[in-house]
Amino acid sequence: MFQSPAEVAFNIFGFPVYFYGIILAFAILVGVYSAYFLYKKFYGNDKASCIIDFSPYIIIIGIIGARLYYCLVNYSYYTVHPFEIFYVRQGGLSIHGMIIIGILTLFAFSKIYKMSFLKLIDVFLCGTALGQSIGRWGNFFNSEAFGTPTNLPWKLFIPISHRPPQYINFEYFHPTFLYESILDLIIFIVLLFLFKRLSKYPGMLACLYLIMYSFARIFVEHFRVDSVLNIQGFPVAQVMSLGIIFAASIFMIIIAYKDNSNQH
């Protein structure tokens, strides 16, 4: 059985420091340095240090995108409580928002630093998978992103203050944060195993990440009870994931076709 020990790790001059923020910061650090070391190992040391130079901007813009996307899909709440949009330390970031804005920002910096966008996106999304695996534990400390009630041995206790009204009399739920954390770690391992082989096809690893993560997210969303926005009865995260799978599959075909054409 799992149970969050607390949301606040400690206080500094009366200001609470949340476990969520600590874990998120560590996850981002691990993700960035994973991208740096992968670029250095497979694409050379020539411009690897540039990743460290522009990563802070990618992180800041990515977090803003993740927060705005989360607030957008929860618009009915944040239109009533607009100032809570700024309460990032308490949770509420969307990986889809971070990926979309992060990719666009990464494209801009690839032009500024004259680096291959496809190589950058390969290493960054591989690092993202590992960062996500770590970052999901922030949801554990916040007692959020959990699933439907269950009595499985790995069940998660949710305090009554965090339970949805329809499940107020249930104590134990699916730890969907753990499911996604494990799946993200598996995705990272798969990408790492394939990196040497697929690094000769820039962009292929990024597409593979997008497809694998989207399938993982569709699976996890099947259990979650906090999907507030639905499209024709389907959680928006599942709809977005299906769109990403389709787009990434098309790009994989294009990359493979171009490589085949170059060989001929």
C-alpha positions, -999 to +999 in steps of 0.1 A: +000+000+000+012+035-008+004+067+011+019+102+007+038+112+038+032+150+032+030+176+005+054+201+021+090+190+025+101+219+047+096+256+053+120+285+046+111+316+065+075+304+066+074+297+029+065+261+022+087+241-002+068+213-017+080+178-025+064+183-059+087+212-067+118+194-055+111+163-075+102+183-106+135+202-104+154+170-100+135+154-129+143+184-152+180+183-142+182+146-150+164+150-183+186+179-195+219+162-186+207+130-202+201+149-234+235+165-231+254+132-226+235+115-254+243+143-278+279+143-267+282+105-271+264+100-304+267+133-322+301+146-310+314+172-285+314+200-310+282+218-299+271+196-270+277+224-245+251+246-263+225+223-248+235+234-213+235+271-225+199+272-239+183+245-217+172+270-190+151+289-216+136+256-228+127+246-192+111+280-183+091+282-216+082+245-213+069+249-178+048+279-188+034+259-217+027+229-195+009+251-170-011+270-196-022+238-213-033+224-179-053+255-171-068+255-205-082+220-202-093+229-166-108+262-178-140+259-159-121+259-126-095+286-135-120+310-149-135+311-114-101+310-096-078+329-121-050+337-095-045+300-089-030+298-124+003+309-107+002+282-080+026+259-099+043+246-069+012+228-058+010+208-090-009+210-122+014+207-152+006+189-185+032+169-203+014+175-236+017+212-232+053+209-223+061+187-253+043+210-278+058+243-266+092+226-258+095+213-294+086+247-309+111+264-286+138+238-294+132+244-331+139+281-326+171+275-307+183+249-332+182+278-358+199+303-334+227+278-325+229+263-361+223+228-348+203+199-362+168+202-349+161+165-355+192+154-335+182+178-307+147+165-305+160+129-304+182+135-274+157+159-256+127+135-259+149+106-247+159+126-217+122+136-213+112+100-209+136+096-179+126+129-165+089+120-167+096+087-149+111+107-120+087+136-121+056+114-118+065+108-081+056+145-075+020+134-081+024+108-053+033+134-027+005+157-038-020+127-037-031+135-073-033+118-107-047+086-092-071+061-107-103+043-098-108+026-065-090-007-060-080-032-034-049-045-052-017-049-030-001-018-045-032+004-038-028+041-030-044+057+000-059+091-009-070+115+019-106+124+019-098+160+011-083+149-023-110+124-033-135+132-061-171+136-047-183+104-064-155+084-047-157+101-013-164+068+006-134+050-010-100+050+006-077+032-019-072+039-056-050+028-085-016+045-083-016+057-119+014+079-112+034+046-105+020+030-137+032+059-158+065+062-140+073+025-148+062+029-184+082+060-189+113+042-175+107+013-199+104+038-228+137+054-218+155+021-217+141+011-251+152+044-266+186+041-250+190+006-264+180+017-299+199+050-299+231+038-316+212+020-343+186+048-350+208+078-345+217+076-382+181+085-389+176+118-370+141+123-358+132+086-358+139+083-320+117+113-313+088+098-333+093+065-315+091+083-281+060+101-291+043+069-302+053+048-272+045+075-247+011+082-263+002+045-261+013+045-224-008+076-217-039+061-233-035+030-211-030+051-179-059+074-187-082+044-188-077+042-150-076+079-140-106+097-125-093+133-128-098+138-166-119+170-165-123+176-202-138+150-225-143+150-263-172+128-273-168+109-240-130+104-244-105+122-221-087+150-240-053+133-231-064+102-250-076+122-280-044+142-280-024+110-277-042+094-307-034+126-328+003+124-318+005+087-327-009+095-361+014+125-367+045+107-354+038+076-376+035+098-407+069+115-398+085+081-393+074+070-428+087+103-442+121+098-425+124+062-437+113+072-473+139+100-474+167+077-462+157+051-487+157+077-515+191+089-505+205+054-506+193+051-542 
